[in-house]
Amino acid sequence: MNSSSPQLPSSIASVLITAITPREAERLIDLLGQLQAALWEVHGEAILAAGDDPTQDDGTAEHPSPSPDDDSPF
């Protein structure tokens, strides 16, 4: 059994919260900062290790360009 955690693709999340007071916004930003710190504490070393791993595909590798004859919409 593989003891390492599965590699999930990176993603970007967006949160839209409307009609809050400035004080509520400050508290929310503080909470998000605490969440970021907790996640970094738990997963930071794995993130740095994955960034140093040359075998890790980060999705930026060059892919062959499609054939000029290919009229596929994909």
C-alpha positions in Angstrom: 0.0 0.0 0.0 1.3 3.4 -0.9 1.6 5.6 2.2 2.0 8.9 0.3 -1.1 11.0 -0.2 -2.6 11.1 -3.7 -1.5 14.0 -5.9 -4.5 16.2 -6.6 -4.4 18.8 -9.3 -4.0 22.4 -8.2 -7.1 24.5 -8.4 -8.2 28.0 -7.7 -11.2 28.7 -5.5 -13.2 31.9 -5.5 -15.5 33.1 -2.7 -17.9 35.9 -3.2 -19.5 37.3 0.0 -21.6 40.3 -0.4 -23.3 42.8 1.9 -20.9 42.5 4.9 -19.7 45.3 7.1 -16.1 46.3 7.1 -15.6 44.7 10.6 -17.0 41.4 9.3 -14.7 41.6 6.3 -11.7 42.1 8.6 -12.7 39.1 10.7 -13.2 37.0 7.5 -9.8 38.0 6.2 -8.2 37.1 9.6 -10.0 33.8 9.6 -8.7 33.0 6.0 -5.2 34.0 7.1 -5.4 31.5 10.0 -6.7 28.8 7.7 -3.8 29.5 5.2 -1.3 29.2 8.1 -2.8 26.0 9.3 -2.8 24.4 5.9 0.8 25.5 5.3 1.8 24.0 8.6 0.3 20.7 7.7 1.1 20.5 4.0 3.9 23.0 3.4 6.8 20.5 3.5 5.0 18.3 0.9 4.4 21.3 -1.3 8.0 22.3 -1.2 9.2 18.7 -1.8 6.9 18.3 -4.8 8.3 21.6 -6.2 11.8 20.2 -5.9 10.9 16.8 -7.5 12.0 16.9 -11.2 9.7 13.9 -12.0 6.6 15.8 -10.9 4.6 17.0 -13.9 3.5 20.6 -13.1 1.5 20.9 -16.3 3.9 23.4 -17.8 5.8 20.9 -20.0 5.6 21.6 -23.7 3.1 19.6 -25.5 3.3 18.9 -29.2 1.3 21.4 -31.3 -1.7 20.0 -33.2 -1.4 19.0 -36.8 -2.4 21.8 -39.2 -4.7 19.2 -40.9 -6.6 18.6 -37.6 -10.0 20.3 -37.7 -11.1 18.9 -34.4 -12.7 21.4 -32.0 -10.7 20.0 -29.2 
